[in-house]
């Protein structure tokens, strides 16, 4: 279809008979073009005669392919448009400001799709100024649908002026801030979708009895508070989804008035009370998803009365593990999720009678025994997971071929042994896309996978795989290859870059050696997670990252990589997480990383970085959460201007700190980070769950001078470690503004003066270490300081007061002095090779803790510590 020649039909009456064209009966003017799903491919020429149709009222080009071109700005010339639908038509770029010129619009649908882009990012963007102008000019709007269009703003109050608005959908628009409660009160509002805007907050208002809302979709937002009793006024509500929010409290009894509800998803909140108290009357429910809350023990046999139920998701941890046998009567059930439900014994046999099941998730329980052959009678099954149970026995993969619709199979983390079967060629008919075989006693990649055609994810962690078969490199549709914690040896084959569709590559914790293939930086542009942690890799990190890179996570820690950090990483504009700790990298501080707009975690610890960390004002690290520069050779003073630029570490709304959840299909990719915190090494296996952890670790370097006052302006900090440097001067009283601080380590420096009284106000402070400085005067005795032990203050001979034995009426002694290399060689001769500060780094928490931290101590040093310390 040629979009340039199509509209000329307004000059000839016979065009009114064309498919998709409607003309006015009297004037023969074209008033409607409906070409939805017409297989149109290409672009709309700016000179197209489409824009001559001044009487056009309806334009629907949805579900076509406009090759990621921009929506033409001339669309604003179609001044009579009432209905504009360009949804899922693969337009990209900015929505033109001229859309706001369409003052007669009643319906605007510019929705994108999760699958519109190979990088799974929003294609369209909308300026807030354009949205405001649209609302101001098109005052009769009834429908606004902008899903997957990046707005990156708060929701404007002006929307409350659209009294005719019936449907508002802003799914995954990167909205933030408090949602205007007045929008819930729009008199004609029936449909509201704000889902997947994780930084959007708000509370439910008191709903009017006249409310006409039929659908509320708020899942994956940060809406909070309790459900008001007035929610019972939503008598027309048939769909409520508020999963993965921050709601709490009891469900009000009035919830039972929502008798039209067919879909209810309140999973992953903090609701309390008994389920039956508010659900037993909702007899029209067909989907019930209520897991991961704090509901108390309840007899759940009442669920068997919900005869229409076809989707059921429970978390029975606090309800009991007994599943009533009457569940066998729920013959309409198509989806059953009993994830992490404290189930034990064998898989209940009556579940196999539910022949309509297409989704069965029994993962994270205590199920034992073998998988019954009755399972293979569930011919409609598309999703089956029994991961993380205690199942055992041999299992023939051929049997799963009997489930012709199966797309997702999770067998990981049991004691199962998988047998390939007798007819591997039959596997070519399998529809399985995601195959979870982690910890399945495998010694290699099963050969039957060679014949699987549509497979996209292979999860094989925690097996004994020592090599990849050559046929694996031909599986070019593979999106996820997760083979961590295996026995892989040798070099990473450059043929891995044949897997052009890879999104997630995890080869962590193997015995891989050699260099990282340079093609991993450039050839696989869809790659989002590159995880090579804990191997024996050498040489430089690839320098070939391009501007099209989709990388969000790079973890090459715990290897033997050398050379500099590649400057080409500046092309990875979506990068959130980089960890190159525990390598041999020699470089200056990478200020240029501070230009990456999404970067949250930077870990460069235990390398050979050197020099100052002062940066230009353009390198601001706008979303920085964690900066770990420990155990390097950085020097110079702590630069006030650079620290001042780390504005994201100023306390802000919790929702503004949260990570964009890195999800592709149903796979969630956690970031793992190792940090020194509270005197010990801590491994954060899902750093996204610790989104409030704002941390700076500059310990074990050669920083000198005073601690700048501006450090106290980073009021969101939870961890600050400046230990084992050469800092001098006093402890700034501004640190008393760090109201969220839990860990403050200033030990092993040359700080002097008194401990500021302002630190008493730090009520969250659970770990304080100012040992081995030159501090003097009384230790504050009030509030949090009363909880600290004496080792927090050791090595400051002029400090006095509890918890030290030295009382303040005697202010004697001299500052702590490290052992002199000039003393008896028998005791100290070996000591000149070590920095005394490093030797004593574990002293505050005891010697054993210090050794456990992974710092290298010779036997001579340990004996010296026993004798003299």
FIDRENLUM-502841 format. One line per field, with one value per residue (C-alpha): chain; x, y, z. Coordinates in steps of 0.05 Angstrom, whole numbers. Each point is the difference from the previous one (the first is absolute). Layout:
N
chain <- A:... $
c1 <- X:... $
c2 <- Y:... $
c3 <- Z:... $
//
This chain:
869
chain <- A:A:A:A:A:A:A:A:A:A:A:A:A:A:A:A:A:A:A:A:A:A:A:A:A:A:A:A:A:A:A:A:A:A:A:A:A:A:A:A:A:A:A:A:A:A:A:A:A:A:A:A:A:A:A:A:A:A:A:A:A:A:A:A:A:A:A:A:A:A:A:A:A:A:A:A:A:A:A:A:A:A:A:A:A:A:A:A:A:A:A:A:A:A:A:A:A:A:A:A:A:A:A:A:A:A:A:A:A:A:A:A:A:A:A:A:A:A:A:A:A:A:A:A:A:A:A:A:A:A:A:A:A:A:A:A:A:A:A:A:A:A:A:A:A:A:A:A:A:A:A:A:A:A:A:A:A:A:A:A:A:A:A:A:A:A:A:A:A:A:A:A:A:A:A:A:A:A:A:A:A:A:A:A:A:A:A:A:A:A:A:A:A:A:A:A:A:A:A:A:A:A:A:A:A:A:A:A:A:A:A:A:A:A:A:A:A:A:A:A:A:A:A:A:A:A:A:A:A:A:A:A:A:A:A:A:A:A:A:A:A:A:A:A:A:A:A:A:A:A:A:A:A:A:A:A:A:A:A:A:A:A:A:A:A:A:A:A:A:A:A:A:A:A:A:A:A:A:A:A:A:A:A:A:A:A:A:A:A:A:A:A:A:A:A:A:A:A:A:A:A:A:A:A:A:A:A:A:A:A:A:A:A:A:A:A:A:A:A:A:A:A:A:A:A:A:A:A:A:A:A:A:A:A:A:A:A:A:A:A:A:A:A:A:A:A:A:A:A:A:A:A:A:A:A:A:A:A:A:A:A:A:A:A:A:A:A:A:A:A:A:A:A:A:A:A:A:A:A:A:A:A:A:A:A:A:A:A:A:A:A:A:A:A:A:A:A:A:A:A:A:A:A:A:A:A:A:A:A:A:A:A:A:A:A:A:A:A:A:A:A:A:A:A:A:A:A:A:A:A:A:A:A:A:A:A:A:A:A:A:A:A:A:A:A:A:A:A:A:A:A:A:A:A:A:A:A:A:A:A:A:A:A:A:A:A:A:A:A:A:A:A:A:A:A:A:A:A:A:A:A:A:A:A:A:A:A:A:A:A:A:A:A:A:A:A:A:A:A:A:A:A:A:A:A:A:A:A:A:A:A:A:A:A:A:A:A:A:A:A:A:A:A:A:A:A:A:A:A:A:A:A:A:A:A:A:A:A:A:A:A:A:A:A:A:A:A:A:A:A:A:A:A:A:A:A:A:A:A:A:A:A:A:A:A:A:A:A:A:A:A:A:A:A:A:A:A:A:A:A:A:A:A:A:A:A:A:A:A:A:A:A:A:A:A:A:A:A:A:A:A:A:A:A:A:A:A:A:A:A:A:A:A:A:A:A:A:A:A:A:A:A:A:A:A:A:A:A:A:A:A:A:A:A:A:A:A:A:A:A:A:A:A:A:A:A:A:A:A:A:A:A:A:A:A:A:A:A:A:A:A:A:A:A:A:A:A:A:A:A:A:A:A:A:A:A:A:A:A:A:A:A:A:A:A:A:A:A:A:A:A:A:A:A:A:A:A:A:A:A:A:A:A:A:A:A:A:A:A:A:A:A:A:A:A:A:A:A:A:A:A:A:A:A:A:A:A:A:A:A:A:A:A:A:A:A:A:A:A:A:A:A:A:A:A:A:A:A:A:A:A:A:A:A:A:A:A:A:A:A:A:A:A:A:A:A:A:A:A:A:A:A:A:A:A:A:A:A:A:A:A:A:A:A:A:A:A:A:A:A:A:A:A:A:A:A:A:A:A:A:A:A:A:A:A:A:A:A:A:A:A:A:A:A:A:A:A:A:A:A:A:A:A:A:A:A:A:A:A:A:A:A:A:A:A:A:A:A:A:A:A:A:A:A:A:A:A:A:A:A:A:A:A:A:A:A:A:A:A:A:A:A:A:A:A:A:A:A:A $
c1 <- 0:30:-16:19:-54:-55:-37:-8:-67:-35:1:-39:-65:17:53:-56:-10:72:13:12:-25:-64:-28:-54:-64:-14:68:40:56:42:-17:29:62:2:60:15:39:8:72:24:75:42:-6:-50:31:-3:-30:-53:-68:-27:9:-46:-61:-25:-66:30:-30:27:70:18:67:11:35:42:75:26:72:14:-10:-26:-72:-4:-9:-51:-49:-20:-29:-57:-40:-66:29:-41:31:75:27:73:9:50:19:75:9:57:30:-36:-74:-6:-23:-50:-43:-24:-30:-55:-50:-60:33:-44:47:76:33:76:14:64:15:49:23:4:75:56:28:-66:2:-54:1:-41:10:-45:20:-40:-11:-33:-44:-21:-16:-41:-41:-11:-20:-39:-47:-50:49:-33:58:75:42:76:28:75:11:54:-26:50:-39:-53:-73:-28:-58:-30:-27:-54:-30:-19:-69:-18:60:-21:65:70:58:72:32:76:8:56:-46:20:-25:-68:-59:-55:-57:-51:7:-35:-59:-10:-75:5:64:-8:70:66:66:63:37:76:17:43:15:-73:-30:-69:-57:-71:-49:-69:-40:-67:-62:-10:67:-5:70:2:75:58:70:54:47:74:-8:15:-71:-5:-45:-62:-61:-55:-67:-30:32:-66:-33:33:-60:18:72:16:77:46:75:44:55:71:-19:8:-71:-9:-51:-64:-48:-63:-65:-31:46:-53:-46:42:-44:17:74:25:75:36:75:26:63:65:-27:-6:-73:-23:-62:-39:-11:-70:-24:0:0:-54:-55:38:-32:16:75:36:71:24:73:14:69:57:-39:-7:-67:-12:-20:-66:-39:3:-52:-47:40:-34:-65:28:-25:21:73:50:62:23:64:11:57:-17:59:-44:-63:21:26:-64:-33:-72:-15:-61:48:-9:-70:27:-6:3:69:51:54:23:59:18:69:36:-60:34:-27:29:-10:-11:-32:-75:-28:-67:34:10:-76:-2:4:-10:65:48:42:25:52:20:70:33:-34:20:-31:31:-3:-2:-38:-61:-13:-70:30:7:-75:-7:2:-14:59:43:37:25:50:19:67:30:-32:25:-24:43:6:16:-41:-5:-2:-40:-60:-4:-8:-69:-17:-4:-16:54:42:32:28:34:34:57:27:-28:35:-25:41:-21:5:0:-47:1:-25:38:-24:-71:24:-4:-75:7:-25:43:32:25:34:22:49:44:26:-26:63:21:71:-11:-50:-52:3:-76:6:36:-66:-44:-20:-34:40:17:26:46:10:54:34:29:14:66:4:73:-7:-49:-17:15:-73:-20:29:-51:-59:-5:-68:26:-14:25:60:9:55:29:30:23:68:11:74:41:-13:-67:-9:-10:-54:-44:-11:-40:-56:-24:-65:33:-29:30:68:22:64:18:38:33:73:2:67:28:-28:-71:-20:-1:-63:-40:4:-24:-31:-58:-37:-60:44:-23:37:72:20:70:14:46:42:74:-7:59:16:-40:-75:-28:6:-53:-65:-44:-52:-54:20:-58:45:-28:45:73:32:72:22:47:42:71:-18:52:8:-47:-75:-23:-24:-48:-45:-25:-41:-40:-54:-45:54:-25:52:75:44:73:25:56:39:67:-27:48:-35:-20:-69:-51:-35:-31:-45:-35:-32:-40:-72:-22:63:-16:55:75:47:74:28:64:35:56:-39:40:-2:-53:-75:-15:-46:-27:-69:-29:15:-54:-19:-73:-29:58:-19:65:72:52:72:31:69:32:53:-43:31:-9:-55:-74:-27:-59:-27:0:-35:-50:-19:-23:-70:-34:29:-41:-59:-61:-64:9:-31:53:55:-28:32:-34:-15:41:-51:-2:-58:-9:74:23:74:27:65:49:48:52:13:36:-53:-5:68:-10:-7:-72:-27:-63:-27:-59:25:-66:-33:47:-19:5:73:37:73:69:61:67:38:71:27:47:-50:25:-24:-66:-67:-40:-62:-41:4:-55:-45:-7:-57:-23:65:-7:73:62:68:62:44:74:20:41:-57:13:-37:-63:-62:-47:-63:-39:2:-54:-48:8:-65:-4:72:7:75:53:73:54:51:75:10:32:-64:4:-44:-65:-55:-55:-61:-42:14:-46:-59:16:-53:10:75:14:74:50:75:46:57:73:-2:23:-68:-7:-50:-63:-38:-73:-42:-71:-46:34:70:-21:-6:73:55:70:32:-36:45:66:66:-20:39:-29:-73:-35:-66:-44:9:75:30:34:-42:-3:28:70:16:69:36:25:-27:7:66:11:59:67:41:62:-16:26:2:-21:-67:-10:49:-52:-50:27:-29:-71:-43:-16:-69:-16:27:-48:-61:-34:17:-63:-43:51:58:-41:-48:59:30:-68:-4:48:58:65:36:66:10:53:-51:-50:52:19:-73:-6:62:-6:-73 $
c2 <- 0:66:52:56:-15:-27:64:28:-35:61:27:-59:-29:-72:-3:0:-74:-17:-44:41:65:34:63:49:-19:72:31:-62:26:-54:-1:-66:-41:-67:-41:-37:-65:12:-23:70:7:62:73:56:52:71:20:-53:22:-32:69:31:-36:60:-34:-64:-19:-70:-26:-70:-28:-45:-68:16:9:71:-23:40:66:62:21:56:69:16:-44:64:27:-50:49:-39:-64:-30:-70:-11:-70:-14:-54:-57:27:3:75:27:65:60:6:66:61:12:-56:51:41:-52:38:-45:-65:-47:-61:-3:-69:0:-63:-37:-72:-39:-35:61:7:-52:36:-2:75:51:23:63:59:57:67:23:67:-36:-40:63:36:-60:0:75:1:-66:10:-53:-58:-65:-48:9:-62:10:-67:-8:73:31:62:2:49:6:-6:70:23:31:-69:11:52:-54:-14:-43:-46:-73:-39:20:-48:20:-68:1:74:11:43:22:43:0:-17:53:-31:43:-43:-57:46:17:-11:-43:-38:-75:-25:20:-35:27:-66:-9:70:-20:71:23:7:15:-21:-20:56:-7:-25:32:-43:26:-28:-40:-31:-70:-12:22:-23:26:-61:15:71:28:15:-8:5:-40:-14:49:-27:41:-48:-38:57:-26:-44:-5:-21:-65:4:19:-10:31:-52:18:66:25:-10:-25:-11:-40:-5:38:-41:45:-35:-54:49:-6:-55:14:-17:-52:15:14:5:27:-42:26:52:0:-15:-35:-36:-60:-13:-28:62:42:-50:-51:43:15:-57:28:-4:-37:23:4:17:17:-29:32:39:-9:-35:-41:-73:-14:-61:8:-52:59:10:-62:40:47:-43:49:5:-15:35:-10:26:-11:6:-49:12:29:-37:-72:-53:-41:8:-23:-59:38:39:-58:27:67:-28:70:13:17:33:-25:32:-28:31:-2:-29:-45:-62:-67:-72:-21:42:-8:-50:35:59:-45:-3:75:-12:74:20:38:30:-39:31:-42:29:16:-52:-65:-49:-70:-63:-7:38:-42:-25:28:69:-16:-6:76:13:74:14:58:18:-52:14:-42:36:3:-62:-68:-41:-59:-56:-8:38:-13:64:-35:-1:76:-4:-28:70:31:70:4:64:8:-58:10:-60:36:-13:-68:-67:-20:-36:15:-53:22:-55:-45:47:66:19:6:59:43:2:27:71:7:69:6:-61:1:-57:31:-50:-60:-44:14:-11:37:37:-54:-21:5:76:-3:-18:51:53:57:-1:69:-11:-54:2:-50:29:-46:-61:-31:25:7:21:23:-44:32:-6:51:57:-14:14:72:12:-11:60:-26:-45:-8:-50:29:-43:-57:-28:35:2:30:63:31:-16:60:-41:19:65:-39:3:67:-2:-8:45:-33:-36:-27:-42:21:-44:-49:-12:38:29:40:67:26:-4:71:-15:-3:75:13:-60:-15:65:-29:-22:30:-41:-22:-38:-32:6:-49:-30:4:48:43:56:63:10:6:71:-10:24:38:54:-53:-40:-23:-21:13:-43:-17:-44:-22:0:-51:-13:21:53:53:65:59:5:7:70:-30:-18:71:-25:-46:52:-50:-26:-5:-45:-10:-42:-12:-9:-49:7:31:62:59:66:68:14:-9:67:-13:-54:58:19:-65:18:-66:-21:-19:-47:10:-50:8:-28:-40:24:49:63:62:76:50:-13:72:5:54:26:-36:-68:-1:-74:21:-65:-25:-47:-35:23:-50:22:-38:-32:40:54:62:61:74:35:-19:50:40:18:-72:-26:57:-24:-67:28:-68:-15:54:-30:-5:-38:-75:-9:44:-47:-64:-35:-10:-74:-36:-50:-34:-47:-31:1:47:17:15:39:-29:45:-15:57:12:21:2:-31:-60:-19:-3:-30:34:-52:43:71:25:-21:46:61:45:-20:64:-13:32:-42:35:-41:-26:54:59:56:58:67:13:-33:53:29:-15:-74:15:25:-71:-12:-65:-36:-66:-19:44:-32:45:-45:-16:65:60:47:54:57:-8:-41:49:14:-1:-76:8:14:-71:-20:-68:-21:-71:-10:54:-23:54:-46:-2:72:60:36:44:41:-21:-46:49:0:5:-74:-17:16:-59:-47:-52:-5:-73:-4:54:-6:58:-42:15:75:58:17:32:20:-35:-51:21:-40:10:-38:-44:7:-41:-61:0:-43:22:-25:56:50:-38:31:72:9:68:-24:-13:-23:-61:-50:10:-15:68:51:72:30:-23:26:-30:-40:11:-16:-70:-12:-57:-46:28:-38:19:-45:-70:-35:-65:30:53:-11:-35:56:52:-38:12:60:-3:26:-60:-47:30:6:-58:20:40:-62:-50:-34:-57:49:36:-64:-21:63:-28:46:-39:-10:-36:-45:48:56:-43:-18:74:19:-53:25:75:17 $
c3 <- 0:-21:52:-48:-52:44:19:-70:-3:28:-71:-28:25:-18:55:51:-15:18:60:62:-30:21:-32:19:-36:-22:-14:-18:44:32:74:22:-16:36:-22:64:-9:-75:-5:-16:2:-10:20:-10:-46:26:-67:0:-25:64:31:-52:30:39:16:28:68:11:-15:22:-23:60:-3:-61:-7:-13:7:63:-36:35:2:-52:32:-55:37:35:-65:2:42:-2:29:56:2:-10:9:-16:53:-10:-67:15:-2:41:25:29:-7:-38:37:-56:27:51:-58:-9:42:-19:22:39:-2:-4:-2:-9:40:-13:18:42:-63:-46:8:-2:61:38:13:-12:-72:9:46:19:28:60:-35:-58:46:37:-64:-24:64:-3:-73:-7:58:-23:1:21:-12:11:-11:3:23:-11:-16:43:36:58:41:54:-20:-12:44:-62:-19:52:-47:-51:26:-61:10:1:-12:21:-11:16:8:6:-16:52:42:69:58:34:-44:3:41:-36:-63:37:8:-73:-10:-62:15:-13:-16:33:-15:34:5:-3:21:60:22:0:69:25:45:-14:16:30:-60:-15:-3:-71:-25:-64:-1:-29:-4:44:-20:48:2:8:25:69:20:75:61:19:-42:20:22:-58:-50:9:-39:-64:-15:-74:11:-36:-3:57:-6:54:6:18:32:72:26:71:54:1:-58:20:6:-54:-50:-1:-36:-63:-26:-74:10:-49:6:67:7:67:2:32:48:76:8:64:25:-23:-74:7:37:-64:-57:16:-32:-64:-39:-69:10:-55:19:72:14:72:17:38:51:75:3:63:6:-35:-23:-75:-18:-15:-64:-27:-1:-52:-57:-54:22:-55:26:71:32:74:49:55:45:54:-18:6:-47:-6:-68:5:-46:-24:-44:-47:-13:-27:-70:-32:29:-53:42:68:37:69:-1:67:36:51:-36:19:-19:-72:-54:15:-50:-4:-35:-59:-10:-16:-75:-18:34:-44:57:61:46:61:8:67:43:35:-49:0:-40:-76:-53:-15:-71:9:-12:-73:-8:9:-75:6:45:-24:65:50:56:60:10:70:30:25:-59:-22:-50:-73:-50:-74:-39:-55:46:-1:-75:14:24:-69:25:54:-7:69:40:68:32:33:71:15:1:-69:-53:-71:-54:-72:-24:-61:-54:4:-70:27:41:-63:10:70:15:63:1:71:30:73:14:55:51:-38:6:-72:-25:-65:-43:-16:-73:-9:5:-68:-33:36:-49:38:63:28:71:27:76:21:62:53:-42:-21:-72:-22:-73:-52:-60:-68:-21:54:-41:-54:46:-23:32:70:45:67:13:75:18:64:55:-45:-20:-66:-18:-57:-39:-17:-74:-45:-34:59:-38:-51:52:-26:40:68:54:62:2:68:3:71:48:-48:-17:-65:-21:-57:-25:-4:-74:-27:-40:65:1:-70:-36:46:3:38:59:65:52:-8:63:2:74:36:-56:-20:-58:-21:-47:-13:6:-72:-29:-54:31:-49:7:-14:61:44:59:69:43:-7:54:-13:72:31:-61:-21:-51:-15:-39:5:7:-73:-17:-50:59:-5:-59:46:15:35:48:72:32:-9:45:-18:71:18:-65:-21:-36:-1:-15:27:26:-58:5:-68:31:34:-67:-3:16:33:37:72:24:-12:34:-16:65:6:-63:-14:-14:19:3:19:-7:-17:-61:-47:17:-60:31:53:7:-1:28:43:57:16:-11:24:-12:59:-1:-56:-3:-6:31:11:38:-3:-52:26:-68:-26:63:-4:-70:25:10:-4:69:32:37:-45:-9:5:-69:-31:25:-28:-58:-66:6:-52:-27:-67:-13:69:19:55:0:70:8:51:37:54:48:66:50:75:9:-46:-73:-21:-65:-26:-48:-22:5:-31:65:38:-40:62:9:-19:14:-9:16:-9:51:-7:-46:10:6:42:27:35:-9:-38:33:-63:17:50:-55:-28:48:-32:16:37:-1:1:7:-2:42:-11:-34:21:16:51:34:40:-12:-33:40:-66:3:52:-59:-26:31:-36:13:28:-9:11:-1:8:33:-15:-19:34:20:62:45:34:-25:-20:44:-63:-14:59:-45:-47:26:-55:13:19:-17:18:-4:15:28:-10:-12:44:28:69:52:26:-41:-7:49:-25:-47:-51:29:60:-45:-26:28:20:-64:-38:35:12:-18:19:63:17:-5:65:27:-9:-31:10:67:2:39:-23:63:-22:-69:-8:-53:-69:-69:-25:-35:-48:15:-22:-51:39:59:10:-67:33:17:-54:-57:-43:12:-47:-58:25:12:75:-15:-43:53:51:-44:33:70:12:-11:26:-35:-26:-35:-31:-27:-26:-40:-51:17:-4:67:7:60:25:3:36:52:7:12:54:34:-4:-13 $
//
